[in-house]
Each structure stands twice: as C-alpha cells, then as structure tokens.
C-alpha cells in the first residue's frame, strides 16, 4: 500500500477543453467586472498577469498573497475594491465554464481505487484557485471534496506546478517520501517531470495529453483511463 497518491484534476479526473476553459474564465471575469463599474477587459488582463506572477511564487508566502500583491501592483487604486468582488467570480459566472467540461465515466472508480491503494489521496491541482472553484470542478464529474484528504488551493500552497517545491510541500504534509508516493496526471511538464525529478512514481494519462514542450515520453509509464485503472489495481 502506498502512503500517498496525488492526482491532477483538470484534463485528468475532469475532462475538459483547457484552452476553451481559460478563454471562458477570462470572459466571465470581464463580464462580472463590467457589471460592477470596472473596465472588465483590463481586470481580466490584470488577473491573468497576476496569475502568471503567482505561478512564480518562491515559497515565501501563500499563492493567494502572491496573487494579491501582484494584482495590486498592476491595478493600483481600485485593487482593494476589485479584490473584494473576486469571490463572486466563483458563483454563477463560474458555473458557465461547466459547458467546456465532460463527466468522466471512470472518475468514481479511479478515486475508489486510489482510496484502496493509499493511506492518503490528494487532489494535486494547480493551486491558483480558491477551494470553492475546485469543489465545483470536482462536482462536474460527480466527485466531492470529502472523497479526498486534501485539495491544493491558492491560500494553502506556497508554490505552483511545475515547481518540485509544490509536490514536496504535499509530501511533507503527509510524511510521505518518493518511495511510497504516486502522481497521476495528463501534463508532462507540470505533472510528471517534476515528480520524476523527485523520484516519485508517475502515471501519464494519454487521454487529454498535454506535452507543450515536446518531451520524449516513450520511457514514461502511460496509458488511457482504462490503463490507469489497471495500473491502480496492480499497486
């Protein structure tokens, strides 16, 4: 039995068109802020810029703080007012994004097997969102937060993918080491290579594969959802 299983969410447990997701997310931010008297396009642009800066966080503060610092530096005088509006993004505006996702018919079986095969199971999703956003995305494929021991979100993490520090932070929290940890994900650069660098066992999901840097993946353990299920059974 493994100590820890980490699994990505977007394009792994939850199938989605990631490019369409980002575009729709940005559009919904713009619409909301236009309705609140802001230049919505500028706020959406500032959000993406601040998110990029948050992704470079060095472990010195939470990602939420890193985002707010960056956002304030970009937006200026009305940043405080804008930040107070942000929780509303993850209400009805966020629900629209469900349209670019699909229910994963394998998700519940996969999570059940993960729970059987490891002491702890963590949703290792890019920690750039609040908990309510991740809970919604889980629900879109009939999963819930109580099926997991932890979910990585922006107010708890101090690194982001693909930093090895992000994965080390999770492992340290559960007193796990590379020899008793497994990571499942679809993104070669963000999910797999940092874990390989740490010596963590990995499984690359080829359904929804992202290999933006064209890495040679021939030597990686990989396969479809059904292969993923068989691999979990073998643990």
CORPEPE-V639013 format. One record per run of one state. SS is the DSSP state (@ for helix, = for strand, . for the rest). FROM is the first residue (numbers start at 1). LEN is the number of residues. Records with the same first field share a line. If there is no record, write none. Layout:
# CORPEPE-V639013
SS: FROM-LEN ; FROM-LEN
This chain:
# CORPEPE-V639013
.: 1-1 ; 8-2 ; 11-3 ; 17-1 ; 36-4 ; 55-8 ; 76-3 ; 91-1 ; 103-4 ; 124-7 ; 140-5 ; 148-2 ; 152-12 ; 174-4 ; 186-1 ; 199-2 ; 206-4 ; 211-11 ; 224-1 ; 235-1
=: 2-6 ; 10-1 ; 14-3 ; 101-2 ; 118-6 ; 150-2 ; 181-5 ; 187-1 ; 201-5 ; 210-1 ; 222-2
@: 18-18 ; 40-15 ; 63-13 ; 79-12 ; 92-9 ; 107-11 ; 131-9 ; 145-3 ; 164-10 ; 178-3 ; 188-11 ; 225-10
